[in-house]
């Protein structure tokens, strides 16, 4: 019987395995430390949630959202609900755990802080800025609405010849930014002249939406659309009006049963609502 060959020491002896484990542990330590630091440090994000919706045709705390003097005002059925998002303050500490959980959540979103709040400003400056945006939006909404009503050949007989004589006040506390512009403009049109033929723009429906507006009636993007569709659905809306540029985003996130309609102008929005009532084709996302 041949003799067995002498044993050859393994290159990976217990001692060398131990040394490799020490090397790996030393290499991993900075990575683990970095992850711990990231997990504990505040990050430049905000967490946003579906906010309140407000019927601009109704009252808030006993005061009309839209107050018009100088003409007889219609009493429409249905609702026109502007939508909002509720975001953490700009100086809030957002941790990695909140960013990760928000990424996988359907009822909240994590967004870069600079995408929600103007950079380089403190909390008070941001509040003043968003309040200014809201006031500008209200003025633009009134101008756009009156221009549309004046352009109708069958404008309501109870309206003055010069709509500039009307005193229109828009009231909405604790809401900033320009995103209520479209719904404010639709509200003014609805209260003054409805569909222009004696009927309501809403057709008795709960209509929600979002969109900035320019004095010439152009509708601009606003952000936060996925959360706003959820707020609209939560509060009973059947239809959601969205700026055309955000159509695809709204369609991806809209709850089942909520009809999403893209609009580029105030006229588009009015025509879409009229088409809903008459049964004519309506654009969809």
Secondary structure, DSSP 4 states (H G I P E B T S, - for coil): -PPPPPPPPPSS-HHHHHHHHHHHHHHHHHHHHHHHHHHHS-BSEEEEEEEEEEETTSEETTEESEEEESSPPP--SSEEEEEEEEE--TT--B-HHHHHHHHT-SSEEEEEHHHHS-TT--HHHHHHHHHHHHHHHHHHHHHHHHHHHHT-TT--TTS-S-GGG-EEEE--TT--SSTTHHHHHHHHHHHHHTTSSSS-SSTT-EEEE--EE-TT-BEE--S-HHHHHHHHHHTT-SEEEEEGGGHHHHHHHPPTTPEEEEESBHHHHHHHHHHHHHT------
